[in-house]
Amino acid sequence: MAVMSKGERTRNTILDAAVALACVGGFESLSIGSLADRVGMSKSGLFGHFGSREELQIAAIEAAAERFAELVFRPALEAPRGVARLTAMIDNWLTWVERCGWDGGCPLEGAIHEFDDRPGPVREAVVKHFSRLERELARMIRLCVDTGEFAGNLDVDLFVFRLMGVVMAFHYRRRLMGGSRAEAVTRAAFALLIKESAPQARFNQ
């Protein structure tokens, strides 16, 4: 493994702090000044790593996306292909923010609402993450079809849509409504989605 330079370590420290801030205040809350204060750097020193606020926001979104991949997708690949792997991914997804030690909600889910109607490079970074996420989910779901656990005529895109809806509802119920049963209801909804996608369920329809 390559040893990081001092500059790379400093940049990573800055980005860790930026994502932690975004969990609470969103990526729009990030500024060179506020972040410099948090990490104990001068504005000019931090500006040397990120030439603009927009560049900082994009780098923070990319850092959050990489952390998501590290904690959610990659560990799930250790599970057997099929429903077991998809379930492992969901288990990781529902807990990744807490395991990072961040306060607040999912920074990437929050970025959807911040930038969905705001064209530009920051929005493109958010779209890039979720496009990749949907592609990876679709790949996992197709493996469930290949293993015979899901029906051969399953609408994969519809499954991805419904699964994304389940997870987004989890964030809404847990963060906004303070629902103590948010995780339990989410897992029940996921289990129902799995059940409805099974070959016998499709045959009975």
N, C-alpha and C positions, 0 to 999 in steps of 0.2 A: 504494500500500500504506500502510495506516494505521501511524503511528509508535506504538510501544508506550510506555506510561507507565513511570515508574521502578518503580511497584508491580507492573505486569505483568511487567517484566523480572525483578524479584526473585522473583516467584512462579514464573516459568519456570525460573530457576536452581535454586530449591528442588526443583521437580518433576524436573528432570534428575538431580539428586543422589539423589532418592528412588527413581527408577526404577533407577539404577545400583546402589543398595544392594539393591533388591529382586531384581536379577539374581543376587545372591550369597546373600542371606539370606531372600528372600521378602518379600512385602508385610507379613507379620506381624512382621517385624523392624523395621519403621518405627515410630519414636516421635518426638514433638516434640523430646525431649532429644537423641537421637542425631543427628537431622538438623540441629538447630541447631549442634551441634559441627562437623559436616561442612562446613556452608556458612559457618561463622563468624558466626553470628547469636546473639542472645540468645533464650532460650525464649519470652519475652514477645513479641519481635519476630516470631518465626515463628508464634506462636499467633495473631497478628493476621491472618495469611493463611489459617490453617486452625484453625478453632475447636475441633477435636477430632482425636484419632488416627484415628477412623473417616473423618472428612472428608478427612484427609490421604491415607489409603489409597485412597479412591475417586478422588480427584483424580490420584493417581499411576497408577492403573490406566487412567484415561481418557487421561492423557498418554502412557502406553505404547501404548495402542490407536491414538492419533493418529499416533504415530511409526511404528507398523506400517503404517498406511494410507499414510503419506507415502513410505515406503521400499519397500513391497511392492506395493500395489495401484495407486497412481497411476502409477508409471513403467510398469507392465505395460500400461496402457491405450494407450500409444504404439505397442504392437505390433499387427499386423493381428488383427482379431477371429478367434476360432477357436483351434485348438491352439497357434498361435504365441503368442497372448496368455496362454493358460493356462500354457504352458511358461515364459514370461517371469516370470509370477507365482511359480511354483515356484522359479525361479532366485533371485529376490529374497528369497523366504521363507527359504530355507536359509542365507542369509548376512546377514540384516538385523541381528542382534545384534552380530556382529563389526564391521559397518560403522558401528554406533553408537559403537564403541569401548568397549563395556561388557565387564567380566569376568563370568564365570558363564554361566548358561543363559538361555533365553527367559523373561522375567518373566511373560508372559501364560500360557504353558504351565504354569509353576510355580503360577500362581494357581488353575488347575483343581484341583490336588491340595490346595491350602490351604483352599479355600472350597467345594468341591463338596458337602459335607455340613453346611455352616454357614449356615443361613438368615439373611437380613439384607441391608442395603443394599450391603455390599461384594460379597457373592455376586451380587447383582443386577447390579452393574457388570460383573462377569466374564461373566455370562450375556449381557448386552447386547452385549458385544464379540463373543463367539463366535456369537451368533445373527446378527449383522450379517455376520460372516465367512462363515458358511454360506450366507446369502442371496446374497452377492456371488459365491461360488464357483458356486452353482447357476446364476446368471445367465451366468457365463462358460461353463459347460458347455452350457447351452442354445444359446449362440451357436455352439458346436462342432457341435451338431445342425443348426442353421440353415445352416451352411456346408457341410453334407454330410460333414464329417470324422468325425462320430459317427453311429451308427445312430439312425434316427427313433424307435425304440421303446426307447431307452436309459432305464434307471431312474436319473434324475438324483440322487435322494436317496441311492441306494445308491452311486453314484459319489462323491458328497460324503463319505459315511461312509468309504469305502475310502481316499480321498485324505487325509482327516484322520488315519486310522490310519497311513498311510505316513509322514506328517510327525511324528506323535507317536512312532513307532518310531525315526525319525531322532534325535530328542532323547534318547531312552532309550539308543540305541546309542552316540551320540557323547559324552553327558555322563556317564552312569552307567558304561557299559562301556568307555569310552575307545577305541571302535572306530575304527581308522584308515581303514576302508573304509565308514564310515557314510554319507558323501555319495554314494559310488559306488553302493552298494547301494540307497540311496533313489532315485537317478535311474533305476536299472534297474527298480525296482518301479513307478515312475511311467511309464516307457516301456511296460512291460507292460500297465498299466492303460489307457493310450492305445490300444495295439494291440488289446486285447480289446474296446474300445468302438467300433472301426471298423465301418462297415456290412458289409463282407465277412466280418469275424469273426463278426458276429451271424448272417449268412446261413448260414455254415458250421455254426453250432451247431444 
